[in-house]
Amino acid sequence: MQGRILVVDDEKAMLLALKGLLAKEGYHVETAASGEEALRQIETGSFHVVITDLSMNGVGGMQVLEHARRFDPDLAVVMITAHGSEKIAVQAMKLGATDYVPKPFDNDELRVVVRRVMETVLLRRDHRRLLDQVRDVYGFEQIVGRSPAMRRLFETIDKIADTDVTVLIRGASGTGKELVANALHYRSPRRAKPLVKMNCAALSQELVESELFGHERGAFTGAIARREGKFEAADGGTLFLDEVGDMPLDTQAKLLRASQEKEVERVGGNTPIRVDVRLIAATNQDLEAAVRAGRFREDLYYRLRVVELVIPPLVERREDIPLLIDHFLKDAAKRFGRDVKPLTGDALRACLTQPWKGNVRELRSAVEQALLLAPGPEIAAADLFANAPAAAAAAPAAALPAASFREAKERAVETFERDFLLDALRRHGGNITKAAEDIGMHRQNLQQKMRELGISAEDVTKNSA
């Protein structure tokens, strides 16, 4: 077994004997001939276990223990005690020692104690490393954006991630609602427990209830064995319900009860099962309209919408497109074993002027396909889009002002947004509600964007013929 051990004893014979014994077990062993030396080595070495004599001249074992606990709380300390000092050993355990071995000890006994302690330390550190890796993958790193809307989203996630508050994530298809759910879970105290996901739109009412709450054997045709549901699987962790707006009304009532009572009953059963679950729901639907139409329970709506996170569509945060492209290119190159290919100016301009109805998901798909299939060293507009818009694909490089790339991009984005919104408004005779619906924006967001771009009623009617 691998592992680094520091052995501390002011008796040279004992020091050498312990080093030889533990080295034969496959450990990397270093020694300290005094407590003072041990304190220095603890700070300079990367040890998993410290084995120290309790009684030494000068700095004793208790001081070594206290220093080790302050320096590295994960560092395990095993005390070696003289006969008759068991009470002191118990006190050492209360102060954080992992175990103790009384003198005279049997070599096999020491081997067993050290093996058990080392396994625990290595497992704990592996677990912590995995959690750190999970946070890297499911933190903000996969949710790319520097636009004001995305910065506000990140700030809100940070504020609520460490709570058990129920969250409703809203956004069009492809905006990244699942990534936000990942970030909420893996930044929370529940991150070591399961994050269980379920798409409510993919199943019939009978299967939705069986998936959510589980079923008993014989509960329905095909139920040949008992099965636990998503609530039970997520116990201690988080349950993410995607497309919750598609959940049948009868199931909505049971979901409301489960969230309020913190217990579920399997289909075909009558025994309540206690569950400790944080709920996160997501939808691309207008739930307010669904409530008015009687398709969604009003009480469940307010139960889920304790905190609401709205992910803007890509058309409302075009300044993030270059960042997203760079992220997707690097990620795809790593996964597919390819070199990163940069986009030409025309290709970037085409991306900035695309409507991206599929949002971030559509952009990612286009970038990954282009990286794999583009014949040249760069990605052209034609590589990104099977039917690239003529204006975007054919625009000459001189169309970008002779300014910094950032300034040119901002001007290009503003020009596009103005033309795009004017076109939508004119198609619907200036009706803001219908225009917003058509392009996938909230009415209030469209009005705000019109104010920012200086679009007036006169602009809408001008040249509309």
C-alpha positions as CSV (number, residue, x, y, z in Angstrom):
1,M,0.0,0.0,0.0
2,Q,1.3,3.4,-0.9
3,G,1.4,6.2,1.7
4,R,3.8,8.5,3.5
5,I,4.4,8.0,7.2
6,L,6.4,10.2,9.7
7,V,7.6,8.2,12.7
8,V,8.6,10.3,15.8
9,D,10.5,8.9,18.7
10,D,13.5,10.0,20.8
11,E,14.7,6.5,21.2
12,K,16.9,5.6,18.2
13,A,16.4,1.8,18.5
14,M,12.6,2.2,18.5
15,L,12.8,4.7,15.6
16,L,14.8,2.3,13.4
17,A,12.6,-0.7,14.3
18,L,9.4,1.1,13.3
19,K,10.9,2.4,10.1
20,G,12.1,-1.1,9.1
21,L,8.7,-2.7,10.0
22,L,6.6,-0.2,8.1
23,A,8.9,0.1,5.1
24,K,8.5,-3.7,4.5
25,E,4.7,-3.0,4.3
26,G,5.4,-0.7,1.3
27,Y,5.1,2.7,3.0
28,H,7.4,5.6,2.4
29,V,8.7,6.2,5.9
30,E,10.6,9.2,7.2
31,T,11.8,9.7,10.8
32,A,12.1,12.5,13.4
33,A,14.4,11.9,16.4
34,S,12.6,14.6,18.5
35,G,9.3,16.4,18.8
36,E,11.0,19.6,17.6
37,E,12.2,17.9,14.5
38,A,8.7,16.4,13.9
39,L,7.1,19.9,13.9
40,R,9.4,21.1,11.2
41,Q,8.9,17.9,9.1
42,I,5.2,18.1,9.3
43,E,5.3,21.6,7.7
44,T,7.7,20.6,5.0
45,G,6.6,17.1,4.2
46,S,3.4,15.7,2.7
47,F,2.5,12.9,5.1
48,H,-0.7,10.8,5.4
49,V,0.0,9.4,8.9
50,V,2.2,10.5,11.8
51,I,3.1,7.8,14.4
52,T,4.5,9.5,17.5
53,D,5.6,8.4,20.9
54,L,3.5,10.1,23.6
55,S,6.3,10.7,26.1
56,M,9.5,12.4,24.8
57,N,12.0,14.9,26.2
58,G,11.2,18.5,25.2
59,V,8.2,18.6,22.7
60,G,6.0,15.7,23.5
61,G,3.5,13.6,21.5
62,M,0.5,15.8,22.5
63,Q,2.2,18.9,21.1
64,V,3.0,17.0,17.9
65,L,-0.6,16.0,17.7
66,E,-1.9,19.6,18.2
67,H,0.6,20.9,15.6
68,A,-0.4,18.3,13.1
69,R,-4.1,19.0,13.5
70,R,-3.6,22.7,13.1
71,F,-1.4,22.3,10.0
72,D,-3.4,19.6,8.2
73,P,-6.8,18.5,9.7
74,D,-6.7,15.4,7.3
75,L,-3.4,14.2,8.7
76,A,-3.9,11.1,10.9
77,V,-1.9,10.8,14.1
78,V,-1.4,7.4,15.9
79,M,0.0,7.7,19.4
80,I,2.3,5.1,21.0
81,T,1.8,5.0,24.7
82,A,3.7,3.6,27.6
83,H,2.0,1.1,30.0
84,G,-0.3,2.9,32.4
85,S,-0.8,6.0,30.3
86,E,-4.1,4.8,28.7
87,K,-6.0,7.8,30.2
88,I,-3.7,10.2,28.4
89,A,-4.2,8.2,25.2
90,V,-7.9,8.6,25.5
91,Q,-7.4,12.4,26.0
92,A,-5.3,12.4,22.9
93,M,-8.2,10.7,21.0
94,K,-10.5,13.5,22.2
95,L,-8.1,16.1,20.8
96,G,-8.0,14.4,17.4
97,A,-5.7,11.4,17.5
98,T,-6.9,8.7,15.1
99,D,-5.8,5.7,17.2
100,Y,-3.2,4.6,19.8
101,V,-1.1,1.6,20.4
102,P,0.1,0.7,23.9
103,K,3.7,-0.5,24.6
104,P,4.8,-3.2,24.4
105,F,2.9,-3.7,21.1
106,D,2.8,-6.7,18.8
107,N,4.1,-6.0,15.3
108,D,1.0,-7.5,13.7
109,E,-1.2,-5.3,15.8
110,L,0.7,-2.2,14.7
111,R,0.5,-3.3,11.0
112,V,-3.3,-3.7,11.3
113,V,-3.8,-0.3,13.0
114,V,-1.6,1.6,10.5
115,R,-3.2,-0.2,7.5
116,R,-6.7,0.7,8.7
117,V,-5.7,4.4,9.4
118,M,-3.9,4.7,6.1
119,E,-6.9,3.3,4.1
120,T,-9.2,5.9,5.8
121,V,-6.9,8.8,5.1
122,L,-6.4,7.8,1.4
123,L,-10.1,7.3,0.9
124,R,-10.9,10.7,2.4
125,R,-8.3,12.4,0.3
126,D,-9.5,10.7,-2.9
127,H,-13.0,11.6,-2.1
128,R,-12.1,15.3,-1.6
129,R,-10.1,15.3,-4.8
130,L,-13.1,13.9,-6.7
131,L,-15.3,16.5,-5.2
132,D,-12.9,19.2,-6.3
133,Q,-12.9,17.7,-9.8
134,V,-16.7,17.7,-9.8
135,R,-16.8,21.3,-8.8
136,D,-14.4,22.1,-11.6
137,V,-16.6,20.4,-14.1
138,Y,-20.0,21.5,-12.7
139,G,-19.1,24.9,-11.3
140,F,-19.3,28.0,-13.5
141,E,-16.6,26.8,-15.8
142,Q,-19.2,25.1,-18.0
143,I,-21.6,28.0,-17.9
144,V,-19.7,30.5,-20.0
145,G,-20.6,34.2,-20.1
146,R,-19.5,37.7,-19.1
147,S,-22.6,39.6,-20.2
148,P,-24.5,41.5,-17.5
149,A,-27.3,39.0,-17.5
150,M,-25.0,36.0,-17.0
151,R,-23.0,37.8,-14.3
152,R,-26.3,38.4,-12.4
153,L,-27.1,34.7,-12.8
154,F,-23.7,33.7,-11.4
155,E,-24.2,36.0,-8.4
156,T,-27.6,34.6,-7.6
157,I,-26.3,31.0,-7.9
158,D,-23.5,31.9,-5.4
159,K,-26.0,33.4,-3.0
160,I,-28.4,30.4,-2.9
161,A,-26.2,27.3,-3.7
162,D,-25.4,26.6,-0.1
163,T,-29.1,26.6,1.0
164,D,-31.9,24.1,0.6
165,V,-34.2,26.6,-1.1
166,T,-36.3,25.3,-4.0
167,V,-35.3,26.8,-7.3
168,L,-37.2,27.1,-10.6
169,I,-34.9,27.6,-13.6
170,R,-36.5,29.1,-16.7
171,G,-35.2,29.5,-20.2
172,A,-35.7,28.4,-23.7
173,S,-34.5,25.0,-25.0
174,G,-30.8,24.8,-25.3
175,T,-29.9,27.7,-22.9
176,G,-28.2,25.5,-20.3
177,K,-30.8,24.9,-17.6
178,E,-29.2,21.6,-16.7
179,L,-25.8,23.2,-16.3
180,V,-27.3,25.6,-13.8
181,A,-28.8,22.7,-11.8
182,N,-25.4,21.1,-11.8
183,A,-23.8,24.3,-10.5
184,L,-26.4,24.6,-7.7
185,H,-25.9,21.0,-6.6
186,Y,-22.1,20.8,-6.8
187,R,-21.7,24.1,-4.9
188,S,-24.0,23.0,-2.1
189,P,-23.4,21.0,1.1
190,R,-25.3,18.2,-0.6
191,R,-22.6,17.7,-3.3
192,A,-21.3,14.5,-1.8
193,K,-24.8,13.0,-2.2
194,P,-26.6,12.1,-5.5
195,L,-27.9,14.6,-8.1
196,V,-30.8,12.7,-9.7
197,K,-32.3,14.0,-12.9
198,M,-35.6,13.3,-14.5
199,N,-37.3,14.6,-17.7
200,C,-41.0,15.0,-17.0
201,A,-41.9,15.4,-20.6
202,A,-40.5,12.0,-21.7
203,L,-42.9,9.7,-19.8
204,S,-46.6,8.9,-19.5
205,Q,-48.5,9.7,-16.3
206,E,-48.2,6.1,-15.1
207,L,-44.4,6.0,-15.7
208,V,-43.8,9.5,-14.3
209,E,-45.3,8.5,-11.0
210,S,-43.4,5.2,-11.0
211,E,-40.1,7.0,-11.8
212,L,-40.7,9.7,-9.2
213,F,-42.0,7.6,-6.3
214,G,-41.1,4.0,-7.2
215,H,-43.5,1.1,-7.2
216,E,-44.2,-2.1,-5.3
217,R,-44.1,-5.5,-7.0
218,G,-47.4,-6.2,-8.8
219,A,-48.5,-2.5,-8.7
220,F,-49.2,-2.6,-12.4
221,T,-48.6,-4.9,-15.4
222,G,-44.9,-5.4,-15.8
223,A,-44.0,-4.4,-12.2
224,I,-42.3,-7.7,-11.5
225,A,-40.1,-6.4,-8.6
226,R,-40.1,-3.5,-6.1
227,R,-38.3,-0.4,-7.4
228,E,-37.2,2.8,-5.6
229,G,-38.1,6.1,-7.3
230,K,-36.1,9.2,-8.0
231,F,-37.0,10.7,-4.6
232,E,-35.5,7.8,-2.8
233,A,-32.5,7.7,-5.0
234,A,-31.8,11.4,-4.4
235,D,-32.2,11.1,-0.6
236,G,-29.7,13.4,1.0
237,G,-29.0,15.1,-2.3
238,T,-30.8,17.0,-5.1
239,L,-33.7,16.0,-7.4
240,F,-33.7,17.9,-10.7
241,L,-37.1,17.9,-12.5
242,D,-36.6,19.0,-16.1
243,E,-39.6,20.2,-18.2
244,V,-41.8,20.2,-15.0
245,G,-44.4,22.1,-17.0
246,D,-45.3,18.9,-18.8
247,M,-46.0,17.0,-15.6
248,P,-49.6,15.6,-15.5
249,L,-52.0,17.3,-13.0
250,D,-52.5,14.2,-10.9
251,T,-48.8,13.8,-10.5
252,Q,-48.4,17.5,-9.7
253,A,-50.6,17.0,-6.6
254,K,-48.4,14.1,-5.4
255,L,-45.3,16.1,-6.1
256,L,-46.7,19.0,-4.0
257,R,-47.4,16.6,-1.1
258,A,-44.0,15.0,-1.3
259,S,-42.2,18.4,-1.2
260,Q,-44.3,19.6,1.7
261,E,-44.4,16.4,3.8
262,K,-40.8,15.2,3.0
263,E,-42.2,11.7,2.4
264,V,-43.3,9.6,-0.6
265,E,-45.4,6.4,-1.1
266,R,-44.4,4.0,-3.8
267,V,-47.1,3.2,-6.4
268,G,-49.1,0.3,-5.1
269,G,-47.8,0.8,-1.6
270,N,-49.2,2.5,1.5
271,T,-46.1,2.9,3.7
272,P,-44.7,6.5,3.8
273,I,-41.0,6.7,3.2
274,R,-39.1,9.7,4.6
275,V,-36.8,11.5,2.2
276,D,-34.5,14.5,2.5
277,V,-34.3,16.0,-1.0
278,R,-33.7,19.5,-2.4
279,L,-35.9,20.2,-5.4
280,I,-34.7,22.0,-8.5
281,A,-37.2,22.3,-11.4
282,A,-36.8,23.7,-14.9
283,T,-39.1,24.6,-17.7
284,N,-39.2,26.4,-21.1
285,Q,-42.9,27.0,-20.8
286,D,-45.0,30.0,-19.6
287,L,-46.1,28.5,-16.3
288,E,-48.2,31.6,-15.5
289,A,-50.3,30.9,-18.6
290,A,-50.4,27.2,-17.7
291,V,-51.8,28.1,-14.3
292,R,-54.4,30.4,-15.8
293,A,-55.4,27.6,-18.2
294,G,-55.7,25.0,-15.4
295,R,-52.8,22.9,-16.8
296,F,-50.5,23.6,-13.8
297,R,-51.4,23.8,-10.2
298,E,-51.0,27.3,-8.7
299,D,-49.9,26.0,-5.3
300,L,-47.2,23.8,-6.9
301,Y,-46.1,26.8,-9.0
302,Y,-45.4,28.9,-5.9
303,R,-43.9,25.9,-4.1
304,L,-41.3,25.5,-6.8
305,R,-40.7,29.2,-7.5
306,V,-39.2,30.1,-4.2
307,V,-36.2,31.5,-6.1
308,E,-36.5,31.9,-9.9
309,L,-33.4,31.9,-12.2
310,V,-34.0,33.0,-15.7
311,I,-31.4,32.1,-18.3
312,P,-31.5,34.6,-21.2
313,P,-31.6,33.2,-24.8
314,L,-28.4,33.6,-26.8
315,V,-30.0,36.4,-28.9
316,E,-30.0,38.5,-25.7
317,R,-26.4,38.0,-24.9
318,R,-24.5,38.0,-28.1
319,E,-21.4,39.4,-26.5
320,D,-20.9,36.0,-25.0
321,I,-20.8,34.2,-28.4
322,P,-17.0,34.6,-28.9
323,L,-16.3,33.3,-25.4
324,L,-18.6,30.3,-26.0
325,I,-17.0,29.5,-29.3
326,D,-13.5,29.6,-27.8
327,H,-14.7,27.3,-24.9
328,F,-16.4,24.8,-27.3
329,L,-13.5,24.7,-29.7
330,K,-11.0,23.9,-26.9
331,D,-13.3,21.3,-25.3
332,A,-14.1,19.6,-28.6
333,A,-10.4,19.6,-29.6
334,K,-9.5,17.9,-26.4
335,R,-12.3,15.3,-26.6
336,F,-11.7,14.5,-30.2
337,G,-7.9,14.7,-30.2
338,R,-7.8,17.5,-32.8
339,D,-6.0,20.8,-33.0
340,V,-8.0,23.9,-32.3
341,K,-8.9,25.7,-35.5
342,P,-9.7,29.5,-35.3
343,L,-12.7,31.1,-37.0
344,T,-12.2,33.5,-39.8
345,G,-13.5,37.0,-39.5
346,D,-16.4,36.2,-41.8
347,A,-17.3,33.1,-39.7
348,L,-17.3,35.0,-36.4
349,R,-19.5,37.7,-38.1
350,A,-21.9,34.9,-39.2
351,C,-22.1,33.6,-35.7
352,L,-22.8,37.1,-34.3
353,T,-25.7,37.5,-36.8
354,Q,-27.3,34.1,-36.6
355,P,-30.7,33.9,-34.8
356,W,-29.6,30.8,-32.8
357,K,-33.1,29.5,-32.1
358,G,-31.5,26.4,-30.6
359,N,-29.4,28.7,-28.3
360,V,-26.1,27.5,-26.8
361,R,-26.8,23.9,-27.7
362,E,-27.2,24.8,-31.4
363,L,-24.0,26.9,-31.3
364,R,-22.0,24.1,-29.7
365,S,-23.2,21.6,-32.3
366,A,-22.2,23.9,-35.1
367,V,-18.8,24.6,-33.6
368,E,-18.0,20.9,-33.0
369,Q,-19.1,19.8,-36.5
370,A,-17.0,22.6,-38.1
371,L,-13.9,21.6,-36.1
372,L,-14.2,18.0,-37.3
373,L,-15.2,18.7,-40.9
374,A,-13.6,22.0,-41.9
375,P,-11.0,21.1,-44.7
376,G,-8.7,24.0,-44.0
377,P,-6.6,25.3,-41.1
378,E,-9.4,27.8,-40.2
379,I,-13.2,27.5,-39.8
380,A,-15.1,29.5,-42.4
381,A,-18.7,30.5,-42.3
382,A,-19.6,27.8,-44.8
383,D,-18.1,25.2,-42.5
384,L,-20.4,26.4,-39.7
385,F,-23.7,26.6,-41.5
386,A,-25.1,24.3,-44.3
387,N,-27.1,27.3,-45.5
388,A,-25.2,30.3,-44.2
389,P,-27.1,33.6,-44.6
390,A,-25.8,35.3,-47.7
391,A,-25.4,38.6,-46.0
392,A,-23.4,37.1,-43.1
393,A,-21.4,34.8,-45.2
394,A,-20.5,37.2,-48.0
395,A,-19.8,40.3,-45.9
396,P,-16.4,41.7,-46.7
397,A,-13.8,42.1,-44.0
398,A,-13.8,45.8,-44.5
399,A,-17.3,45.9,-43.1
400,L,-15.8,45.8,-39.6
401,P,-14.6,49.3,-38.5
402,A,-10.9,49.9,-38.1
403,A,-11.1,49.7,-34.3
404,S,-10.4,47.2,-31.7
405,F,-12.0,43.8,-32.1
406,R,-14.1,44.4,-29.0
407,E,-15.4,47.7,-30.3
408,A,-16.1,46.3,-33.8
409,K,-17.9,43.3,-32.2
410,E,-20.1,45.6,-30.1
411,R,-21.0,47.7,-33.1
412,A,-21.8,44.6,-35.1
413,V,-23.9,43.2,-32.4
414,E,-25.8,46.4,-31.9
415,T,-26.5,46.8,-35.6
416,F,-27.7,43.3,-35.9
417,E,-29.9,43.5,-32.8
418,R,-31.5,46.7,-34.0
419,D,-32.2,45.2,-37.5
420,F,-33.4,41.9,-36.1
421,L,-35.9,43.5,-33.6
422,L,-37.2,46.0,-36.1
423,D,-37.8,43.2,-38.6
424,A,-39.8,41.2,-36.0
425,L,-41.8,44.2,-34.9
426,R,-42.7,45.1,-38.5
427,R,-43.8,41.5,-39.2
428,H,-46.3,41.8,-36.4
429,G,-47.4,45.4,-37.2
430,G,-45.7,46.8,-34.1
431,N,-47.3,44.4,-31.7
432,I,-44.7,43.9,-29.0
433,T,-46.3,40.9,-27.4
434,K,-46.5,39.0,-30.7
435,A,-43.0,40.0,-31.8
436,A,-41.6,38.9,-28.4
437,E,-43.3,35.5,-28.7
438,D,-42.0,35.1,-32.3
439,I,-38.3,35.6,-31.4
440,G,-38.5,33.9,-28.0
441,M,-38.1,36.9,-25.7
442,H,-40.1,38.0,-22.7
443,R,-42.2,41.1,-23.5
444,Q,-40.5,43.2,-20.8
445,N,-37.1,42.2,-22.1
446,L,-38.0,43.2,-25.6
447,Q,-39.3,46.6,-24.4
448,Q,-36.0,47.1,-22.4
449,K,-33.9,46.2,-25.4
450,M,-35.9,48.6,-27.6
451,R,-35.2,51.4,-25.1
452,E,-31.5,50.5,-25.1
453,L,-31.3,50.6,-28.9
454,G,-33.5,53.7,-29.3
455,I,-36.2,51.9,-31.3
456,S,-39.3,54.0,-31.4
457,A,-42.8,53.5,-32.9
458,E,-41.8,55.7,-35.9
459,D,-38.8,53.4,-36.6
460,V,-41.2,50.4,-36.7
461,T,-43.5,52.0,-39.2
462,K,-40.7,53.6,-41.3
463,N,-40.1,51.6,-44.5
464,S,-42.5,48.9,-43.3
465,A,-44.2,49.0,-46.7
